[in-house]
Amino acid sequence: MTTATHWQADLLAAITDPQWQPAPGFPAAALAVYRNNYRVGLMEMLALAYPLCRQLLGSEFFDGLTREYVRATPSRSGNLHHYGATLADFIAGFAPCAELPYLPDVARLEWALHCGYYAPDAPRYDAANLAAVPPASWGQLRFGFQPAATVLLSRWPLAAIHAWHQPDGEHTVVDMQQAQPLLLYRDHVGRMQLTALDSAAAAFCHALYCGNTLDEATTAALAQDAGFDLQAALLLLLHSGALSTVKEPS
Amino acid sequence: MNTTLPVCAGIGLRHPHYRQVLEQLPPLGWLELHSENFFAGGQPLAMLQTLAAHYPLSLHGVGLGLGSAARPDRDHLAALRRLLQAVPAAAVSEHLAYNHAAGGHYANDLLPLPYTRDLLDCVAANVAEAQDAIGRPLLLENLSAYLQFPDNDMSEAEFLAELVARTGCGILLDVNNLYVNQQNLGTDVAAYLAALPAEAIGEIHLAGYSTRQFDDGSHLLVDTHSQPVHPPVWTLYQQVLARFGPRPTLIEWDIDLPPLDTLQAEAARAQRLLQDCQP
């Protein structure tokens, strides 16, 4: 490395690591400006991506959490929208948040909404195309999901917690014993939507999301609930636009 | 020419004003938006395509860090290329800034770089790689800085002029940044302007700085984009116009955003100065 590249590496270390002792040539006042820009820029990004966690914790507590997260988590992309992917795991190991055991899953939901909003476009799978597939082969079909869509498994009532904290959301009693796994997708005008699933539908959607065949996904759903309604679950996926492609058996 | 922006004043369009601009389509010479906010599809891209039907657009990147010794992120370049295929842009710009070390550790800021001959080789290769990836020339913006490498071989202006000669890129001259550097680092403004190749200046930025006081009594001007353009920056802008002639000029305001008509009034002031200097 040349002197110039050494200097660049030292500057980055001095800015991102508050414990790093500035070498001569890095004036303290200038370093303070850069350190502040770095910390505040990433903390503001997290506040934008995780508004629900911020509401649940209060802004002061949330700022304390994200200050610690930024200190522990270097940025790996020049695109700020990529920062914060691991906040849920960090919360799960952050002792002051232990009283809110559902918070890591709320953070997972928010990260999925954030990534979904910024995901690329892809064509919606047209349900009419299914008519061209011989019914005997349906069981072997595999589906590709929209980049914006995902299935989130959780033991917490994520849909109710989310709705409670929306400006125009429904304020029903949140039953903390009720698991609400979710199907997340982007609707035709680009808004992220979430639909709560029962345990069988969640097993079905998750199996398809992971690349299993329709037969395998149905088996997984029936293991959860013998009364699983295959038609309703498949229609939900088709009508939501969560599916993008189909792979027929070769 | 390295842009097709009209030679008039435009504004930086930020999230709080999206709805108003889309609904009212107010008279604005052109708009500049941050490229990285539109790398995906969905609502953001659809909005940008609507804006493109009504205004000339300049897409301004903040994340490539072409002034790093390390190469630019290939995924980032691919995303920029896809964006430019989806949206007609009159100008594409980035910063002559450092933001990442080898190994992919980023600062997400616009950090200064050593203006040395060996780093010039790296940066010229980075700029060429970026321009090849998007298939068009970039405008590179000068930095505001709070410290500098102690053993520079040349000034930032000379470094930019070398990049223009080697890569065919253009220059986005941020007048506020130049003023901030004059105050913070003692940059010689007259020598700076003399070193820049006039024909390469494709765009000008104007913005407001803040003053930060320190406990030891010292202070720094910080490029916050949170204020109206300050009087000495307007004066320097006139000096720049006298040297280079009229250029597309942007009012840039990123935080503590005022109502849209405040930005329009700032743009109108720049427009009057542009008209005064028409040859």
Interface residues (C-beta under 8 A of the other chain):
Chain A: M1 T2 T3 A4 T5 W7 Q8 A9 L11 L12 I15 T16 G25 F26 P27 A29 A30 L31 A32 V33 Y34 N37 Y38 G41 L42 P74 S75 R76 S77 G78 N79 L80 H81 Y83 Y117 Y118 A119 P120 D121 A122 A148 R186 V189 G190 R191
Chain B: E36 N37 F39 A40 G41 G42 Q43 P44 L45 A46 G63 L64 G65 S68 A69 D73 H76 A79 R82 Y98 N99 H100 A101 G104 H105 Y106 A107 N108 D109 L111 P112 L113 P114 T116 D118 L119 Y146 L147 F149 P150 D151 N184 R212 F214 D216 S218 L220 V222
